[in-house]
Amino acid sequence: MTSSDGPQDSGVSRRRFLQVTGLGAAAAAATGVSSGAASAAVKSSSARALPAGWSGSIADIKHVVILMQENRSFDHYFGTLRGVRGFNDKQILTYANGHTIFQQPDPARTDLGYLLPYNLTDQTDGDLDHSWAGDHEARNGGLWNNWVAAKTEETMGYFTRDEIPFQYAVADAFTICDGYHQGIMGPTSPNRMYFWTGTSSGWTSNPDDYKVDFGPDAGTAEVTTYPELLQKAGVSWQVYTNDQVGDSGDNPEYFLGDYGDNPLWFYQQYNTTNSTNGGTGVLATRGAVTPWKSEAGAPPMSKTHAAYVLSSFISDVKNNKLPQVSWIVAPAGYCEHPSYTPDYGAHYTNTVLQTLLANPELWKTTALFITYDEHDGFFDHQLPPFAEPSVTNEYIDGLPIGPGTRVPMIIASPWTRGGYVDSNVYNHTSMLQFLATWTGVQPANVTAWRKSITGDLTTAFDFKHPDFSIPKGIPTLDQTWALTQLTGGSTTPPAEGAQKMPSQEPGTRPHRPSNLQLHADVTVNRTTLQVTAALTNTGTVGASYAVYPDALLTFAPTPVTVLPHQTGSYTWDAAATAGKYAFSVYGADGFLTSFAGTVAPAAQKTGQIPAVSTVLRARKVAVTLLSQGSQSVTYTLAAHDYEGGSKKVTVPAGGAKTVDWPVNQDGYYDVVITASTSDGFRRRYAGRLA
């Protein structure tokens, strides 16, 4: 990768670049992200007006462009981005020893015994373990506390706006999803199979590149891919890549091909010749699985190289020949796979974005989805959904398939302007669900469970108020090329005693609506000593809860799936734990409820007997405090996060008082309730009012 235009020191520091291009802290406000209260930037009436003849619905989209990059987790890229569920998250998995999921056990750390996330200042980080076995080793039966042992210390490395300013600028200009997960706990190919078909067909590893692996050669296809369904339905589509194979440094043109990232090579209905020469016919042509020959005259990596490998896409956009659905597959050097740098990926992604913006009429009806296939082994703190073991086609050899670690998803379009965050639960099959909602063509392989607990990405859009103006703060192609510098080797983890928890950028960002409405509360049976949590969901998408004991029992999760407007339950048998109980219920979008105490036997009539119940109301949580014994109980209610402050409430014997607990501007709340008793009574209610 050397040329006169190749990686070099531009003489401009990264921080200076942020200042010159306006991509620093002040840029967020210019693109619609508030540094104080969350609110979208005020748009001009002309930018927000619905054009004549438009429906104000998903039907106004005419083109969907999908770019899937390589191997970055959400925390690794965006843990410090303001207003998302990142390093400042307080609704996180906490272990019995009081440590949180951010404090990953590390035997090499004799000072604390754990490793915190640390800043990567060099972009040429290593390629970590991201195998099926490695991901499940990190998962550790649902404890998610084995990242360092499974992936090495570099798993905790992350970037900030200083290192990846373009990625942050795009997030600030459009909408980022902080609840989007990879499809399977495994490497690239199985995840891309999920993205293009809805299943990996049992594959947990990368099949041999460029061979037909599904069914007899040239026989009946065993797996129905989504592009061929579009083909049958008459929906135009195209995979844009350089029509060259290659993902090895032994091939001098390895950075020109698709890096093995076009999964359609694996399916015999595309690759009819069962060879690296590809196939013939419409599917092969549109799927970019076609015969190729060496391009000896192709340019080396340079600022014009991205345009070279995207030439077909650029031509189709310029000449208004873009199909309804486009998938873009980047070559190795631009795909962001470690140790290829985020800078080159920024330039490639910006080439796609600027190409679309350069055709304003086409841009008005286009949505660009930018995501990543898997996490490469980089840490992320959010708990992925997982199914009960009885759920069909969601386990392999007793291990949950997925969804896996969070990965970034940014949606750039006139309907997603303003620096929003969408915190609903998505995974790679959500992209197929979105296309199905838009085209009416249903995917063939998405399981009922997965479809029930993940959204279709439409909540990220405001179809009634498109903004056609070009966002400020997006750098030019020359500016993103100025970033493409190889900056040395991997960053050394912090020294003993030098660790500190990273924080996010100050401020908030506006939220898209929630498609969930979660709630959990307990009833205590003083006769049987059973404590039962009722888990409800009055949203439009199913919920995947995970219940963890906080003490007394072995720390391990119990999954509970609750479909819309249904109820699930979890029961703690306190008769087996000397009347004591302590457990927490975790859910999506900051949902966390905790229950601890000691069950007072039914025969007990004297003393202090506390009880609490909650009901979700409009813009508040109604908290009812009770005293069921012969003495009054004084409760302390304290905000663990968000609004509410702290207050004490005394409830007389046999009485009850209701306190209306507030929510913030986006509907979030987090309150801890303790009682003036000696039984360890504690409640925590955190979540979001939809």
CORQUIVEN-V75820 format. One record per helix or strand of 2 or more residues. SS is the DSSP state (hx for helix, st for strand). FROM is the first residue (numbers start at 1). TO is the last residue. If there is no record, write none. Layout:
SS/FROM/TO
SS/FROM/TO
//
This chain:
hx/14/21
hx/25/30
hx/45/48
hx/58/60
st/63/69
hx/74/78
st/104/105
st/114/115
st/118/119
hx/132/142
hx/147/151
hx/153/156
st/157/158
hx/165/173
st/175/177
st/180/181
hx/188/197
hx/226/233
st/237/240
hx/263/266
hx/282/286
hx/305/309
hx/311/318
st/325/328
hx/332/334
hx/342/357
hx/360/363
st/366/372
st/395/396
st/399/400
st/406/407
st/409/413
st/420/422
st/426/427
hx/428/439
hx/448/453
hx/458/460
hx/477/482
st/518/525
st/530/537
st/543/549
st/557/562
st/566/573
hx/574/577
st/580/586
st/592/598
st/610/617
st/620/627
st/633/639
st/646/651
st/656/662
st/668/675
st/682/688
//
